[in-house]
Amino acid sequence: MYFGTARGLDRFDPETKRIRHYTKVEGLANNSVTVAFRDRQGTLWFGTDLGLSRLAPGPDPPQQPPPILISGLRIAGDSYAISALGETDVSGLTLNATQNQLSIDFVGLGFAAGEALRYQYRLAGADPDWSAPTDQRTINYAGLSAGSYRFMVRAVTADGSISPTPATINFIILPPFWQRWWFVTMVVLTLGLGVAVIYRYRVRRLIELERVRTRIAADLHDDIGASLSLMAMLSEVAQRQVQRGNSDVAEPLSSIASSSRELVDAMSDIVWAVNPRKDRFSELVKRMRRFASDAFASRDIALQFESPDEHDFKLGADARREIFFIVKEGINNIARHSACTEAAISLKVQDRWLILELRDNGKGFVPSQANEGNGLISMRERARKLGGEFGLVSAEGHGTTLRLKVAVDRQRWKWG
């Protein structure tokens, strides 16, 4: 079927559904067709304002697929050398991070007269599929990230024929220097070296601190502790010698001896607290058991002491000292004020928590009506420093229970 129009001649094939367009380029006398005629031999005649055109219908000659060429390339605004005749493949381009803007020109060669080609392109590494056909012959890429790319372009004829081999450009865009493997490796090694230096410095400082603590404990025990013990013994000897004579001298000497013994006991606690060899939970249990036994035995108070034998872990000097002084204050309060006959100390480790309870069967008191002395205030403050929980339960005639709960899974409390 042939249709004459003001823009030329169109041929429609019902079987293939293709339309071919004829213009002056194909031989029409004029693009404005006004008359169409078919003679007996099957020849077609088309009349125009400028003359008569003759068409002998027949099969179209086979069309050769159009080749495609890269005709121009600009990288970050600078032209790249391309052959004047065009190139089908451009390879070996290595670009730095600032050369990530490309402008590419291409052209296809159509062999049919007046044939208008369209183009499809794809950037492997950025585009998943081919683009829609377009008549534009220049494509721009801006802000490409680092990586390997392959640009491909092909020509498409009006009847759907595609270039057998696309024209290609292969290029690599290098990452910025701070993203390259050698820079990352250098940074990692530098950080690793810094961490190692800091770690060694910290270990050295910890060792020095351990040595200082050991030296302080030894000096306190050997010098000050020995001197205080000697003072207490001399005071007791002098007191016995003057008991038969001047009683006014005996009383001050008795006070000196009592104060010296208290200082010796306090010095013993300090030495124990700063000694790094005692930084274990088992050492805290031993100290608590010994102090409780001495305090309650002098007042005929029966002691029940429970502690976990299967648990032992590293316990820092600060935590060990605070817990012991809480227990010590609680034991002194029971011995002096409870009027009890039985006392119990219980230590448990549950789910990374250390739970301590002190109980007695003494006279008890009403906590809301009692005036908290320095002892209870001190115990609450020590528990707060440990980040733990402190509780006190008591009633008249039902004894008193003191409860302390502190975490043992923090960084400063490491399990052994």
C-alpha positions as CSV (number, residue, x, y, z in Angstrom):
1,M,0.0,0.0,0.0
2,Y,1.4,3.4,-1.1
3,F,0.3,6.7,0.3
4,G,1.1,10.1,-1.3
5,T,1.4,12.9,1.2
6,A,2.6,16.5,1.4
7,R,5.8,15.2,3.0
8,G,6.6,12.5,0.5
9,L,5.6,8.9,-0.3
10,D,5.0,6.2,2.4
11,R,4.9,2.4,1.7
12,F,3.1,0.2,4.1
13,D,3.7,-3.6,4.2
14,P,0.7,-5.3,5.9
15,E,2.7,-8.5,6.6
16,T,5.7,-7.0,8.3
17,K,3.9,-3.8,9.5
18,R,6.9,-1.8,8.4
19,I,6.6,1.6,6.7
20,R,9.2,3.0,4.3
21,H,9.4,6.7,3.6
22,Y,10.5,8.1,0.2
23,T,11.5,11.7,-0.4
24,K,13.4,13.7,-2.9
25,V,16.5,12.0,-1.6
26,E,15.2,8.7,-2.9
27,G,14.3,10.3,-6.3
28,L,10.9,11.9,-6.0
29,A,10.5,14.9,-8.2
30,N,9.0,16.8,-5.2
31,N,8.0,15.8,-1.7
32,S,4.4,16.9,-2.3
33,V,2.7,13.9,-4.0
34,T,-0.7,14.8,-5.6
35,V,-1.4,11.9,-8.0
36,A,-0.8,8.1,-7.9
37,F,-1.2,5.7,-10.9
38,R,-0.5,2.0,-11.6
39,D,0.0,0.9,-15.2
40,R,-0.6,-2.5,-16.8
41,Q,2.9,-3.6,-16.2
42,G,2.6,-2.9,-12.5
43,T,4.8,0.2,-12.6
44,L,3.7,3.0,-10.2
45,W,3.6,6.6,-11.3
46,F,3.4,9.6,-8.8
47,G,2.7,13.1,-9.9
48,T,4.0,16.1,-8.1
49,D,4.0,19.9,-8.7
50,L,7.4,19.7,-10.2
51,G,7.2,16.5,-12.3
52,L,6.4,12.9,-12.6
53,S,8.2,10.1,-10.7
54,R,8.3,6.4,-11.7
55,L,8.7,3.5,-9.2
56,A,9.0,-0.2,-10.2
57,P,8.0,-2.2,-7.1
58,G,10.3,-4.9,-6.0
59,P,12.0,-6.4,-2.9
60,D,14.3,-4.1,-1.1
61,P,18.0,-4.9,-1.4
62,P,19.4,-6.3,1.9
63,Q,20.6,-3.6,4.1
64,Q,24.0,-3.8,5.8
65,P,24.0,-3.1,9.5
66,P,25.5,0.3,10.2
67,P,28.9,0.5,11.7
68,I,29.5,2.9,14.7
69,L,32.6,5.0,15.5
70,I,33.8,7.1,18.4
71,S,34.5,10.5,16.9
72,G,35.4,12.6,19.9
73,L,36.3,12.3,23.6
74,R,36.8,15.1,26.2
75,I,38.0,14.3,29.8
76,A,37.4,17.0,32.4
77,G,37.2,19.5,29.6
78,D,40.4,18.4,27.9
79,S,40.3,16.8,24.5
80,Y,41.6,13.3,24.1
81,A,43.4,12.4,20.9
82,I,41.0,10.4,18.6
83,S,41.6,9.5,15.0
84,A,40.0,11.9,12.5
85,L,38.3,8.9,10.9
86,G,36.9,7.7,14.2
87,E,37.8,4.7,16.3
88,T,35.8,1.6,17.3
89,D,37.7,0.9,20.5
90,V,39.5,3.2,22.9
91,S,41.3,1.3,25.8
92,G,43.9,1.7,28.4
93,L,42.6,5.0,30.0
94,T,43.6,5.4,33.6
95,L,42.1,8.6,35.1
96,N,42.7,10.2,38.5
97,A,39.9,11.1,40.9
98,T,39.5,14.6,39.4
99,Q,39.1,13.3,35.9
100,N,35.6,11.9,36.5
101,Q,33.8,14.0,33.8
102,L,33.6,12.6,30.3
103,S,31.9,13.9,27.1
104,I,31.8,11.3,24.3
105,D,30.9,11.9,20.6
106,F,30.0,9.1,18.2
107,V,28.6,8.6,14.7
108,G,27.0,5.8,12.7
109,L,27.4,5.1,9.0
110,G,24.0,4.5,7.2
111,F,24.3,3.0,3.6
112,A,20.7,3.7,2.5
113,A,20.0,7.0,0.9
114,G,18.7,9.6,3.3
115,E,18.7,7.0,6.2
116,A,18.3,8.6,9.7
117,L,20.1,6.5,12.3
118,R,19.4,6.5,16.0
119,Y,21.7,5.4,18.8
120,Q,21.7,3.4,22.0
121,Y,24.5,3.5,24.6
122,R,25.4,1.9,27.9
123,L,28.0,2.5,30.6
124,A,28.9,-0.9,32.1
125,G,29.6,-0.3,35.8
126,A,26.9,2.3,36.1
127,D,24.0,1.6,33.7
128,P,22.3,-1.8,33.9
129,D,20.6,-1.7,30.5
130,W,20.9,0.0,27.1
131,S,19.3,3.4,26.8
132,A,16.3,4.1,24.7
133,P,17.1,5.0,21.0
134,T,17.9,8.6,20.5
135,D,19.2,10.8,17.7
136,Q,21.7,12.6,19.9
137,R,25.3,11.9,19.0
138,T,26.9,13.2,22.2
139,I,26.7,11.9,25.8
140,N,28.0,13.4,29.0
141,Y,28.9,11.8,32.2
142,A,29.7,13.9,35.3
143,G,30.8,12.9,38.8
144,L,31.6,9.3,38.1
145,S,32.8,7.4,41.2
146,A,36.0,5.4,41.3
147,G,35.9,2.1,39.5
148,S,36.3,0.3,36.1
149,Y,33.9,1.3,33.3
150,R,33.2,0.2,29.8
151,F,31.2,2.6,27.5
152,M,29.4,1.0,24.6
153,V,27.3,2.7,21.8
154,R,25.5,1.2,18.8
155,A,23.5,2.5,15.8
156,V,19.9,1.5,15.0
157,T,18.3,1.8,11.6
158,A,14.7,2.7,10.9
159,D,13.9,-1.0,10.2
160,G,15.5,-2.1,13.5
161,S,18.9,-3.2,12.3
162,I,21.6,-2.8,15.0
163,S,25.3,-2.3,14.6
164,P,27.0,-5.7,14.7
165,T,29.8,-4.5,17.1
166,P,29.3,-1.5,19.4
167,A,32.0,1.1,19.7
168,T,33.7,1.0,23.1
169,I,35.8,3.0,25.5
170,N,37.4,1.2,28.5
171,F,38.7,3.4,31.3
172,I,39.5,3.3,35.0
173,I,38.9,6.1,37.5
174,L,41.3,5.8,40.4
175,P,40.0,6.6,43.9
176,P,41.3,9.6,45.9
177,F,44.6,8.9,47.5
178,W,43.0,8.6,51.0
179,Q,40.9,5.7,49.6
180,R,43.7,3.7,48.0
181,W,45.0,0.5,49.6
182,W,48.5,1.8,50.4
183,F,47.1,4.9,52.2
184,V,44.5,2.7,54.1
185,T,47.2,0.3,55.0
186,M,49.5,3.1,56.2
187,V,46.7,4.5,58.4
188,V,45.8,1.1,59.8
189,L,49.5,0.4,60.6
190,T,49.8,3.9,62.2
191,L,46.7,3.4,64.3
192,G,47.9,-0.1,65.3
193,L,51.3,1.3,66.2
194,G,49.7,4.1,68.2
195,V,47.4,1.6,70.1
196,A,50.4,-0.6,70.8
197,V,52.4,2.3,72.1
198,I,49.5,3.4,74.3
199,Y,49.0,-0.1,75.5
200,R,52.6,-0.5,76.4
201,Y,52.6,2.8,78.2
202,R,49.5,1.8,80.1
203,V,51.0,-1.6,81.0
204,R,54.2,0.1,82.1
205,R,52.2,2.6,84.3
206,L,50.2,-0.2,85.8
207,I,53.4,-2.1,86.7
208,E,54.9,1.1,88.2
209,L,51.7,1.6,90.2
210,E,51.8,-2.0,91.4
211,R,55.4,-1.5,92.5
212,V,54.5,1.8,94.3
213,R,51.6,0.1,96.1
214,T,53.8,-2.8,97.1
215,R,56.5,-0.4,98.4
216,I,53.9,1.7,100.3
217,A,52.4,-1.4,101.9
218,A,55.8,-2.7,102.9
219,D,56.9,0.7,104.3
220,L,53.7,1.1,106.3
221,H,54.0,-2.4,107.7
222,D,57.7,-2.3,108.5
223,D,58.2,1.3,109.7
224,I,55.0,2.9,110.9
225,G,53.2,-0.3,111.9
226,A,56.2,-1.5,113.9
227,S,56.6,1.9,115.6
228,L,52.9,2.0,116.6
229,S,53.1,-1.6,118.0
230,L,56.2,-0.6,120.0
231,M,54.4,2.4,121.4
232,A,51.4,0.3,122.5
233,M,53.7,-2.2,124.2
234,L,55.8,0.5,126.0
235,S,52.6,2.2,127.1
236,E,51.3,-1.0,128.6
237,V,54.6,-1.7,130.4
238,A,54.7,1.9,131.8
239,Q,51.0,1.6,132.9
240,R,51.8,-1.6,134.9
241,Q,54.8,0.1,136.5
242,V,52.9,3.1,137.7
243,Q,49.7,1.4,138.8
244,R,51.0,1.1,142.4
245,G,52.1,4.7,142.4
246,N,50.5,7.7,140.7
247,S,47.1,6.9,139.3
248,D,46.9,10.1,137.4
249,V,49.7,8.9,135.1
250,A,48.0,5.5,134.6
251,E,45.0,6.9,132.8
252,P,46.9,8.9,130.1
253,L,49.1,5.9,129.5
254,S,46.0,3.7,129.1
255,S,44.7,6.1,126.6
256,I,48.0,6.1,124.7
257,A,48.0,2.3,124.6
258,S,44.4,2.1,123.4
259,S,44.9,4.7,120.7
260,S,48.1,2.9,119.6
261,R,46.3,-0.4,119.2
262,E,43.5,1.3,117.2
263,L,46.1,2.9,115.0
264,V,47.8,-0.5,114.5
265,D,44.5,-2.0,113.5
266,A,43.8,1.0,111.1
267,M,47.3,0.7,109.7
268,S,46.7,-3.0,109.1
269,D,43.6,-2.3,107.1
270,I,45.4,0.3,105.0
271,V,48.3,-2.0,104.3
272,W,45.8,-4.7,103.3
273,A,43.9,-2.3,101.0
274,V,46.9,-1.0,99.0
275,N,48.7,-4.4,98.7
276,P,48.3,-5.5,95.0
277,R,48.8,-9.1,96.0
278,K,45.4,-9.0,97.8
279,D,43.4,-7.9,94.8
280,R,41.2,-11.0,94.8
281,F,37.7,-11.8,96.0
282,S,39.1,-14.7,98.1
283,E,41.3,-12.2,100.0
284,L,38.3,-10.0,100.8
285,V,36.4,-13.1,102.1
286,K,39.4,-14.1,104.4
287,R,39.7,-10.5,105.8
288,M,36.0,-10.3,106.5
289,R,35.9,-13.7,108.2
290,R,38.9,-12.9,110.4
291,F,37.6,-9.5,111.4
292,A,34.1,-10.8,112.2
293,S,35.4,-13.7,114.2
294,D,37.6,-11.4,116.3
295,A,34.8,-8.8,116.9
296,F,32.1,-11.2,117.8
297,A,34.2,-13.7,119.8
298,S,35.0,-10.9,122.4
299,R,31.3,-10.4,123.0
300,D,30.2,-14.0,122.9
301,I,28.2,-13.6,119.7
302,A,27.8,-16.8,117.7
303,L,28.9,-16.2,114.0
304,Q,27.6,-18.0,110.9
305,F,29.7,-17.1,107.8
306,E,28.6,-18.3,104.3
307,S,30.7,-17.6,101.2
308,P,30.9,-19.2,97.7
309,D,34.0,-21.4,97.5
310,E,33.8,-21.8,93.7
311,H,33.9,-18.1,92.8
312,D,37.1,-16.1,92.8
313,F,37.9,-13.1,90.6
314,K,40.1,-10.1,90.4
315,L,38.9,-7.3,92.6
316,G,40.5,-3.8,92.4
317,A,41.9,-2.1,95.4
318,D,39.2,0.6,95.5
319,A,36.3,-1.8,95.3
320,R,37.9,-4.2,97.7
321,R,38.5,-1.4,100.3
322,E,35.0,0.1,100.0
323,I,33.3,-3.3,100.4
324,F,35.4,-4.2,103.4
325,F,34.9,-0.9,105.2
326,I,31.1,-1.3,104.7
327,V,31.3,-4.8,106.2
328,K,33.6,-3.6,109.0
329,E,31.2,-0.7,110.0
330,G,28.2,-3.1,109.9
331,I,30.1,-5.7,112.2
332,N,31.0,-2.9,114.6
333,N,27.4,-1.7,114.8
334,I,26.2,-5.2,115.5
335,A,28.8,-5.8,118.2
336,R,28.3,-2.5,119.9
337,H,24.6,-1.7,119.6
338,S,22.5,-4.8,118.7
339,A,22.7,-6.8,122.0
340,C,22.4,-9.9,119.9
341,T,23.6,-13.4,120.6
342,E,23.8,-14.6,117.0
343,A,25.0,-12.9,113.8
344,A,25.2,-14.2,110.2
345,I,27.2,-13.0,107.2
346,S,26.3,-14.2,103.8
347,L,28.1,-13.7,100.5
348,K,26.6,-14.7,97.1
349,V,27.5,-14.2,93.5
350,Q,24.5,-14.4,91.2
351,D,24.4,-13.3,87.6
352,R,27.5,-11.2,87.9
353,W,26.2,-9.5,91.0
354,L,27.9,-9.7,94.5
355,I,25.2,-9.8,97.2
356,L,26.2,-9.3,100.8
357,E,23.9,-9.7,103.9
358,L,24.6,-9.0,107.6
359,R,21.9,-10.3,110.0
360,D,21.6,-10.3,113.8
361,N,18.9,-11.4,116.2
362,G,19.3,-8.3,118.4
363,K,16.9,-5.8,119.7
364,G,16.5,-4.0,116.4
365,F,15.1,-0.5,115.9
366,V,12.6,1.4,113.7
367,P,14.7,2.9,110.8
368,S,12.2,5.8,110.3
369,Q,12.5,6.9,113.9
370,A,16.2,6.5,114.2
371,N,18.8,9.2,113.6
372,E,21.4,7.9,111.1
373,G,24.9,8.4,112.5
374,N,28.1,8.8,110.5
375,G,28.3,5.0,110.2
376,L,25.2,4.5,108.1
377,I,25.8,7.6,106.1
378,S,29.3,6.4,105.3
379,M,28.1,3.0,104.3
380,R,25.5,4.5,101.9
381,E,28.1,6.8,100.4
382,R,30.6,3.9,99.9
383,A,27.8,1.9,98.2
384,R,27.0,4.8,95.9
385,K,30.7,5.1,94.9
386,L,30.6,1.4,93.9
387,G,27.4,2.0,91.9
388,G,25.6,-0.6,94.0
389,E,22.5,-0.8,96.1
390,F,22.4,-0.5,99.9
391,G,19.5,-1.5,102.1
392,L,18.7,-1.7,105.8
393,V,15.7,-3.6,107.3
394,S,15.0,-3.6,111.0
395,A,12.2,-3.7,113.5
396,E,12.1,-3.6,117.3
397,G,12.6,-7.1,118.7
398,H,13.3,-8.7,115.3
399,G,16.9,-7.8,114.7
400,T,18.5,-6.0,111.8
401,T,19.5,-7.0,108.2
402,L,22.0,-5.0,106.2
403,R,22.1,-5.8,102.4
404,L,24.6,-4.7,99.8
405,K,24.4,-5.5,96.1
406,V,27.2,-4.5,93.7
407,A,28.0,-5.5,90.1
408,V,31.1,-7.6,89.4
409,D,31.0,-7.5,85.6
410,R,32.3,-4.0,85.0
411,Q,35.6,-3.3,83.4
412,R,37.3,-2.5,86.7
413,W,36.1,-5.8,88.2
414,K,37.6,-8.5,86.0
415,W,36.9,-12.2,86.5
416,G,39.9,-14.3,87.1
